[in-house]
Amino acid sequence: MNDTKEYFRRQDTVACWWHPESPDDPLHQHTLTQLQWASAVLPWAGKQVLDVATGRGRFAIAYAREGADVTAIDLSRQMLDFTRANAQAQQVAFPCLLADAVHLPFPDRSFDVLSCMEAIMHVPDAQAALREFRRLLRPDGRLLISLTNRYRINALGRLPTALYQKLGLIDLGDLRIMWSYSLPAFRRMLRQAGFAIDDVHGLGLFQPNARVVLSRRLSFAPFPPAFAHWFFAKAEPPLRRTPLKNLMGTLNILARPVHQQ
Ligand SMILES: C[S@@+](CC[C@H](N)C(=O)[O-])C[C@H]1O[C@@H](n2cnc3c(N)ncnc32)[C@H](O)[C@@H]1O
């Protein structure tokens, strides 16, 4: 668990693979659509917002530009530096603090909205983080959180690797930086932490970055990326709120605090 956190604290680890604002990123349209969902799902002006695991700050900056009073935290000093620079370039400024999602340095009920996008999948003790989010939210507050869907079509690409690991044919080491959840399992975790889900929005039935990995050197795209891009833009939008979302790569969730029994 500490190794996972060390990985994110280290210089040039997550920074090497997380650049959602780059048009060259295969998931660029995906991350833009996610940002549009978050911007539209709540009124932001005047809200006190904590953006947990802010990364390069794309959500924190969008909320600040909509008039929210934002605080951003991350485990990585380097990512916070990117956030400050990106915020300055977009003419907003807010506190950017070094902190762990499971130990947040704020008093109970400090925030109207807590946002934790594209990050809970990297927190080994996710249940502890959800409890911390609940502690910080005011009773009429809202949680925005996204998760990597355990049953996404993309996950099929990992089956050969999982099989080789089971058979002892490859050793990928002990470092784990990713945890995925099914929607029912995550709903239970949210309930245990004192949240109820208001809205679920799926994204990415066929993700353009999907690869079936056959060996260290050999992998292939299970469907052509051009098809995945076309499907995402043209066919998927009306499906995002249907049961098909249960097979999409990312689930964006809006939840509210409830009384715990
Ligand atoms: C994939 S990036 C997502 C960033 C941003 N929320 C976004 O959607 O663009 C994940 C971020 O989570 C941060 N992170 C990972 N574990 C964390 C933890 N336990 N507490 C705080 N931040 C963490 C990483 O440093 C990284 O910046």
The ligand as a MOL file (V3000), in Angstrom:
LIG
                    3D

  0  0  0     0  0            999 V3000
M  V30 BEGIN CTAB
M  V30 COUNTS 27 29 0 0 0
M  V30 BEGIN ATOM
M  V30 1 C -5.1430 9.8730 -13.1240 0
M  V30 2 S -4.7440 11.2910 -12.2070 0 CHG=1
M  V30 3 C -6.3120 12.1520 -12.1850 0
M  V30 4 C -6.1700 13.6160 -11.9140 0
M  V30 5 C -7.4130 14.5020 -12.0070 0
M  V30 6 N -8.3690 14.2330 -10.9620 0
M  V30 7 C -8.0440 14.3730 -13.3670 0
M  V30 8 O -9.0810 13.7100 -13.5010 0
M  V30 9 O -7.4970 14.9300 -14.3120 0 CHG=-1
M  V30 10 C -4.6630 10.6020 -10.5570 0
M  V30 11 C -4.0940 11.5740 -9.5170 0
M  V30 12 O -4.3290 10.9870 -8.2100 0
M  V30 13 C -3.2310 11.3270 -7.3790 0
M  V30 14 N -3.2760 10.4060 -6.2240 0
M  V30 15 C -3.0710 9.0770 -6.2240 0
M  V30 16 N -3.2460 8.5830 -4.9860 0
M  V30 17 C -3.5810 9.6220 -4.1800 0
M  V30 18 C -3.8910 9.7440 -2.8010 0
M  V30 19 N -3.8980 8.6890 -1.9800 0
M  V30 20 N -4.1890 10.9640 -2.3150 0
M  V30 21 C -4.1740 12.0570 -3.1170 0
M  V30 22 N -3.8810 12.0070 -4.4380 0
M  V30 23 C -3.5920 10.7990 -4.9670 0
M  V30 24 C -2.0410 11.1850 -8.3020 0
M  V30 25 O -0.9020 11.8400 -7.8200 0
M  V30 26 C -2.5980 11.7930 -9.6000 0
M  V30 27 O -2.3220 13.1680 -9.6810 0
M  V30 END ATOM
M  V30 BEGIN BOND
M  V30 1 1 1 2
M  V30 2 1 2 3
M  V30 3 1 2 10
M  V30 4 1 3 4
M  V30 5 1 4 5
M  V30 6 1 5 6
M  V30 7 1 5 7
M  V30 8 2 7 8
M  V30 9 1 7 9
M  V30 10 1 10 11
M  V30 11 1 11 12
M  V30 12 1 11 26
M  V30 13 1 12 13
M  V30 14 1 13 14
M  V30 15 1 13 24
M  V30 16 1 14 15
M  V30 17 1 14 23
M  V30 18 2 15 16
M  V30 19 1 16 17
M  V30 20 1 17 18
M  V30 21 2 17 23
M  V30 22 1 18 19
M  V30 23 2 18 20
M  V30 24 1 20 21
M  V30 25 2 21 22
M  V30 26 1 22 23
M  V30 27 1 24 25
M  V30 28 1 24 26
M  V30 29 1 26 27
M  V30 END BOND
M  V30 END CTAB
M  END
